[in-house]
C-alpha cells in the first residue's frame, strides 16, 4: 500500500457511527474500520485493503464517499519512517 490519509479514515469511521456530531448522540460500539495493510506492505489485486463495520447499512454510502481518495497503492514502498520522531525533554 502506498499511503493512507488519517483524516479520511477518521471521517469514515465517524460516518459509520463511531462518533458523535452532537452532544448526547448515540455511538455504535461495533462501528469502525479494519485496515488490512500498513503503508509500504505489499498488496495483490483482489486483496481487501479495508473492512467497514456498522449496524446501520445506510451509513455505508457516506462512509465510502469519505474514504474515496483517502488511500493510494504505489509501485514501490515508501521510505521507512522511524517509530519515534523526536523526544521532548522536561
C-alpha positions in Angstrom: 0.0 0.0 0.0 1.3 3.5 -0.8 -0.3 5.8 1.7 -3.3 6.2 4.0 -4.9 9.6 4.9 -5.7 9.6 8.6 -8.4 12.3 8.2 -10.2 10.3 5.6 -10.2 7.2 7.8 -11.4 9.3 10.8 -14.3 10.8 8.8 -15.1 7.3 7.5 -15.5 5.8 11.0 -17.4 8.8 12.2 -19.9 8.3 9.2 -20.1 4.6 10.1 -21.4 5.7 13.6 -18.3 5.5 15.7 -18.5 9.2 16.7 -20.9 11.9 17.6 -21.9 15.0 15.6 -23.8 16.5 18.6 -23.6 16.0 22.3 -25.7 13.2 23.6 -25.9 11.5 20.2 -25.7 7.7 20.3 -22.4 6.0 19.2 -22.4 2.5 17.7 -19.9 0.3 19.7 -19.5 -2.0 16.7 -18.9 0.7 14.1 -15.4 1.1 12.7 -12.8 0.2 10.1 -10.2 -2.6 9.9 -7.1 -1.7 7.9 -5.7 -4.8 6.4 -2.3 -3.4 5.2 0.1 -0.9 6.6 1.8 1.7 4.3 4.6 0.0 2.5 3.3 -3.5 2.8 2.7 -5.4 -0.5 -0.8 -5.9 -1.7 -2.0 -8.0 -4.7 -5.0 -7.3 -6.9 -8.2 -8.5 -5.3 -7.0 -8.5 -1.7 -9.0 -6.4 0.7 -7.5 -3.1 2.0 -10.3 -2.2 4.4 -13.3 -3.7 6.1 -16.1 -1.3 7.2 -18.4 -2.1 10.1 -21.7 -0.5 11.1 -25.1 -1.6 12.5 -26.8 0.8 10.1 -26.4 -0.2 6.4 -27.4 3.2 5.0 -24.2 4.6 6.5 -22.0 2.7 4.1 -22.6 5.1 1.2 -21.5 8.2 3.0 -18.6 6.3 4.7 -17.3 5.0 1.3 -17.5 8.6 -0.1 -15.4 9.8 2.9 -12.8 7.1 2.3 -12.7 7.7 -1.5 -9.3 9.2 -2.4 -8.0 8.6 1.2 -5.6 5.9 0.2 -3.2 5.0 -2.6 -1.3 2.0 -3.9 2.1 2.6 -5.4 4.6 0.5 -7.3 7.3 0.9 -4.6 7.3 1.1 -0.8 7.7 4.5 0.8 10.9 5.0 2.7 10.8 3.6 6.2 9.8 6.1 8.9 11.2 6.0 12.5 8.8 4.9 15.2 9.8 7.8 17.4 10.4 11.0 15.5 11.6 13.2 18.4 11.6 13.4 22.2 10.6 16.3 24.4 12.8 16.5 27.5 11.5 18.3 30.6 
